[in-house]
């Protein structure tokens, strides 16, 4: 009798090149929508923070909105567990369709929220509820889409194809910045603060309908036999039989997520609050940097197909540990937007060693019956603790007068990621993802 893994391998093997490309496009389009909706909150916080937290200076208001941003991350482990179980027991396609609909609902809620001036303290409470709802959705999206894209990718080129998860993840951030940039061109600062910040949330919610249509036609990579096995989606099986893989993913995701958010979502605020740029200039710098960063993902993904996933991870951890603090210090005295952009791009090139293969290297460490659960839950736990708190910790250190402590904190976590990568077995030789 064929094993679950052998049945899964045969189903993937039978996909035509066209089916693989359509599947990658469909899965990644939904990923783009999810992350656009999630990140637009961070990028618009400069405008709506005073609408929900009117008391205090600008840093205090941003600290409050960053706290809610971090709270959304706390739902990710629940989302990783819930959607990982759904994906392993009821199919990857169903899980991805549900997650994008949930993100749509959260964005619509934020777009329609009354402000503090209208309903008082209920406003930030409802904002928190909407972010928790979105956090649940994104917690399930990462693990499910990473698993799906890894399974449909062509063997021998998985690094290249799987890198498109972060192409669309970064694309979601880039689209959020571009929408914000357009609004900044046509609306005054006062209009953006009063009502303009709501527009991107409406755009994100509407685009979810397109994603839903594309995901409905995706080829399911799991089989009935695999989904009904006793181990499918079982946390007990995951922690009892695959504990080392789970802990390993926690280890390198902690540093990877932290530095990713430090140089993406937090960086815009850093350029405004610390470097002294205007909000428009900072948005322009980050738009260019993210565009280059997005283009780097397939290149570094293809590189991992040649040098191995473990080697890429070791290089990421070592380089990030060495250069994070120097880059952050140099940004403080950057004489122009161009210089700032060059420094940020160099840092993001290092981060690309991790992000281009982040989902794939996790998927290669778990068998099919607990793959979505293993990828989603382990990533979500580390991401919630370290990635979700990145902005809050950075702003807290700044408010306390010890901003450089954040630079060394990021460097230390990346060093730990390097140590974990050195100690882990090469996932490409495990044979779990065939």
N, C-alpha and C positions, 0 to 999 in steps of 0.2 A: 504493500500500500504506500502510495506516495506521501512524503512528509509535507507539512505545511510550507516549508522553505522551498522544496522542489517544485511544488505546484505554483508558488509565487514566482519563482525564477522562470518557469515555462511561460507564464502569462506575460511577463515583461519581455521575454525573448521574442514573442510573437508580434509585438508592436511594430508597425511599419515606421519608416523615418518620418512620414507625414504625421502619423498619429503622435509620435514623440514630440514633434515641434508644436503641434496644436495643443497638446497637453501642457507643455512648458508655458506656452503663451497664455492659456486659460488660467492655469494656477497662479502665474505671476501677475496677471492683470488684477486678480482679486487681492493679491498681496499688496499691490500698489495702492489700491483703494483703501485697504485697511490701514496702512501706515500713513497715508495722506490724512485720513480722518484723525488718527491718533496724534500726529505731530503738529497739525494745524493749531492744536491747543497751545503747544509750547511756543510756537512762533507768533501767535496772536496775543500771548499773555502780556506783552508790552503795552497793549491797547486796552484789554478788558480787565486787567487786574484791579484797577481803581474802581471799576463798576461793581465788583463783588467784595472788595476789601478797601473801602474808602479811607480808612484810618492808617496813619503812618506814612513814612517816606517811601520813595520808589523801591528801594531795596527790600523794605519790609513787605510791601505789596507783592513783589516778585517772589519773596520767600514764601508767602502764603499760597500763591498759585503753584509754586514748585512743590509745596507740601501736598497739594491735591494731585499734582502730576505723579508724585511718588506713591501716593495712596492707590492710584490706578494700577501701579505695578504690583501692589500687594494681592490683587485679584488674579494675577497671572498664574501663580501656582495652581489655583483652583481651576482656571481655564485650561492650563496644561493638562491637568488630570482629567477634567470633564471631556474635553474635545479629543484628548489622546485615547480615552476609552471608547468614545463614539467612533473615532477613525479606525481603531483596531477591531471593534466589534460590529460596526455598521457601515464601514467603508470610508475611504478618504474623501470622496466626492461629497457625501452627505455632510460630513463635518465641516468642510470648507464652505459649503453653501449656508449653513446655519451661522457660522462665524461672521460672514460678511453682512448678513441681515442684522445681526446684533449690533455690529458697528454702525450700521445705517441708523438704527434706532437711537443709539447714544448721541450721534451727531445731530440728529433732528431735535433731540431734547435740549442740547446746549444752544442750538440756534434760536430756540423759542423761549429760553429762560428769561424771566423778569430779573431785573438787577436789584441790588441792595436798597436802592432808593425807593423801589416799588414794594418789595415784600420783606425787607429787612434781612435778618439772619437766615431766613429760609432760603435766600438766594445762594449763598455759598454751600449750604447743605445740599440743595438740589444739584448744584454743580458737581459736588463730590459724588452723588449718586450716579450721575451720568458718566463720570470718569471711571467709577468702579465697574459699571456695565461695559464700557469700552475696554477696560483692562481685562475683563473676563474674556471678551472676544479675541483680543490680540494674543492673550495667553494661549488660546487654542489655535490661533492662526499660524504662528511660527512653526510649532512642532508638526502640524498636519501638512502644511505646504512644503516644509523642508523634507519631510518623509516622502511625500508624493513626488516631488521633483527629483529626488535622488533615485527613486524606484523606476521612473520612466526614462531617465537619462541613459544614453548609450554607454555601455561598458567601455572603459578605456578613455572616455571623454567626460566622465562624470564631474570632474572638477570644473570643466568649462561650462557645462550645461547647468549644474547646480548653482553656479555663481550668479545666475540670473535671479535667484531669490533676493540677493542683496542689491542687484541692479534695480529691481522694482521697489525694494524697501527704501533704498536711497532715492529712487525716483519719486516715491511718495513724499519724502522730505523736500526734494527739489520742486515738485509740483506745488507743495504748500508754500514754499518761498516765492515761486513765480506768481501764484495767485495773489499773495500778499503784496508783491512788488507792483503788480498791475493796479491793485487797490490804492497803493501809496501814490501812484501816478495820477489817479483820477479823483481821489478823495483827500480832503484836508485831514490833518491830525485830529482835529475836533470831531469830524465826521466818523473817522475810524474808531475813536473812543466811544462815541455815542451809539453807533449802530453798524458801522462798516465791518467790524470784526465778525459779525454773524454770517456774512456772505460765504466765506470759505466752508463753514460747517454745512450750509445748505448744498453747496457744490459737491462736497464729499458724500453726503447722503444720497444725492441724486445719481452720482456715478456708480453707486453700489448696485443699481439696477442692471447696468451694463455687465458688471462683474458676475452678477447672479446668472444672467443669460449665458455667458461664456462657460461658467462652471457647470451648468446643467448638462453640457455636452461632453464633459471630460470622460475619458476612459478610466474605469475603476481598476486599480492595480491589485486589489485584494480579491480573494476568492471566497466562496461560501464556506468551504472547508476551513480556510484559515480564520475566518471571522467567528466561526462557531466552536473553535477549539477552546478547551478549558483555560488555557493560559492567556488567551486573547484579552488585552486590555487590563490584565490583572496587576495591581500594585504589589500584591504579595509576591507574585512570580518575579516581577521586576527587581524588587529589593532583595529577595532571597537568592536568586540565581544570577543577577547581573549587577550586583552591588558595586563592584570595582568600576565598571563602565559608567555607572550612575555618578559615583563620586568623582571620577576623572572629568566628566563633562562639567560638573559643578565647579571644579578647580579652574579649568581654562576659560569657562564662560564668565566667571567673576571678573577676571582682568579684562577679557575681551569686551564685555558689555560696558564696563566702567569707562574704558578709554574711548569706546565708540560714542557714547553719549557725551563725554567730555569735549570731544572735538566736533560734534555735530549740533545737537540741540542746545547744549549749554554755551557753545562757542559764540553764538550770536549775542547772548547776554554779556559774555566776557568782553567782547569787542566794544559793547556800548558802555558797560559799567566800569571796566578796568582800563581798556586801551583808550577810551574816550571818543569812539566813533559815534556818528549819528546813527539812528535806527535804520535809515534808508541806506547809508553806506555799508553798514554791517550786513544788511540783507543782500546787497549786491555782491559783496565779497564772498559770503557763504553760498550764494547761488552758483558762482563760478567754481568755487572749490568743490561743491557737491557734484556738479556736472562732470568735472575731471575724475572725481572719486568714483562715480558711477561707471565711467568708461574703463576704469582700472580693474573692475571686478572680473570680467572674463579673462583678462590677461593673467591675473594672478591665479585664477581658477585653472587655466590651462597650464600654468607653471606647476601647480600642485600635481597635475597628471604626470609630469615629467620627473619631479624631484621627490614626490611623496607628501602626503598630508602631514605626517609627523614632522618632517623637516621644515615645512612651511610654518607650523605652529611654534617650533623651537625658535626659528628666526624672528617671528612676530614678538614673542615674549621677551627675547633678549634685546632686540632693537628698541622696543617700546619702553623697556625698563631704563635703557641708557639715555634715550633722547626726549622723553616726555617733558621732564623738568626744564631742560635747556630751551626747548621750543616755547614753552609757556612763559619763561622769563624773557625770551627774545621778543615775544609778542607785546609785552608790556612797553617796550621801547621802540616798537616798529614805527618807522618814520612815515610810512605811507600805506594805503590800502593794498598796493601791489606787494609790498614786502610782507604784510600780514597774510595775504593770500598765498604767497610762496611757502611761508612757514607752515600754514595750516595744511596745504596740499602735501608737503613732505611728510607731515605727521599722518595724514590719511593714507598715504602710500604704505606706510608701515602697518597701519590698522588693516589694510586690504589683505595682508597675508593671512589674517584671521577671518575677516568677514566674507571673503570670496568662497571659503570652504566651510564656514561655520556650521551651516545646516547639514552638509554632506558628511563631515567628519563625525558628527553625532549619530547620524543615521547608520553609518558603517559600523558602529559599535554595538548595535542592538539587533536581535533577530526580529523577523517580520511580525510575530504575534504580539510583541510589546514595543515595536519600533516607534510608532507615533506617540505612545505614552512615555517611553523612555526619553525620546528627544524633547518632547514638549514639557514634561514635568521637570526634568533636570535643568533645562534651559530657563524655564520660568522661575524656578526657585532662586537660582543665582542671579538672574536678570532683575528680579524684583528687589533683592537685597542690595546689589551693587550698582546695577544700571539705573534702576528707578530712583535711587537716592543720590545719584551723581550731582544733579543740579542743586538739590537741597544742601548737601554737604559742602559743595563749592561756595554757595552763597552764605552758609553758616560760618565758614572759615573767614570769608571776606568781612562779614559783619563783626566778627570777633577780632578783626585786625591781624589775622594770620593766614592770609590767602595762599601763600606759597606752600602751606602744609598740604593743601589739596594736590599740588603737583607731585609731591613725594608720595602721597597716598596712592595715586594712580600708578606711579612708577613701581612701588612695592607690590601692588596686586599683579602687575604685568610680569614681574620677576617670579612670583608664585606660579603664574600661568606657564612660564618657561620651564620651571622645575617639573610641573605636572606633565608637560609635553615630553620632556626628556625621559620620564619614568614610565610613560604609557606605551603599550605595544602598538606597532604600526597597524592602524585600522584597515588599510588596504589589503593586508594579508590575512584578515580574519575570515574572509569568505562568507560573512553573514549577509552582505549585500551583493547578490550574484546577478 
